């Protein structure tokens, strides 16, 4: 799968990123999501992130990892 914005091949982790508002997958890489300057609040599955993968510091304010408790 590729980023719909820049056409970069998405990692497993990036394919798990969804919008908080409508729960639709963003199909965007973390770089493109961070360039939106907070216009898109997203969640992702941290268990899919590999050790060599890092989340951009720019995502700190707009990125949330999914919580795997049963209170969803």
C-alpha positions in Angstrom: 0.0 0.0 0.0 1.2 3.5 -0.8 0.7 6.9 0.8 -2.1 8.7 -1.0 -0.3 12.0 -0.6 3.3 11.2 -1.6 3.1 7.7 -3.0 5.7 6.3 -0.5 5.3 2.6 0.4 3.6 2.5 3.8 5.0 0.4 6.7 2.7 -2.0 8.5 2.4 0.5 11.3 1.4 3.3 8.9 -1.3 1.1 7.4 -2.9 0.8 10.8 -3.3 4.6 11.3 -6.9 5.7 11.4 -8.7 9.0 11.9 -10.1 9.4 15.4 -13.2 11.3 14.1 -14.5 8.7 11.6 -12.2 5.7 12.2 -11.3 5.5 8.5 -7.8 4.5 7.6 -5.8 7.5 6.5 -3.6 5.6 4.0 -0.9 8.2 4.6 2.7 8.0 5.9 3.6 9.7 9.2 5.6 12.4 7.3 2.5 13.5 5.4 0.3 13.3 8.5 2.7 15.5 10.4 2.6 18.0 7.6 -1.1 18.6 8.2 -0.2 20.6 11.3 -2.8 19.0 13.6 -5.7 19.0 11.1 -6.1 15.3 11.4 -6.1 13.4 14.8 -5.1 9.8 14.3 -4.6 6.5 16.2 -2.4 3.6 15.2 -1.5 0.1 16.4 1.9 0.4 18.2 2.4 -3.4 18.1 3.0 -3.1 14.4 5.8 -0.6 14.8 9.3 -2.0 14.3 12.3 -1.1 16.4 13.9 0.9 13.6 10.7 2.8 13.0 10.3 6.1 14.8 7.4 8.5 14.9 8.3 12.0 13.9 8.4 14.5 16.8 6.0 16.6 14.7 3.4 14.0 15.4 3.6 14.4 19.2 0.6 16.7 19.3 -1.6 14.9 16.8 -0.7 11.3 17.2 -2.2 8.9 19.6 -1.5 5.2 20.0 -4.5 2.9 20.2 -5.4 1.7 23.6 -6.0 -2.0 23.8 -8.4 -2.0 26.8 -11.9 -3.3 26.4 -13.6 0.0 27.1 -13.9 1.1 23.5 
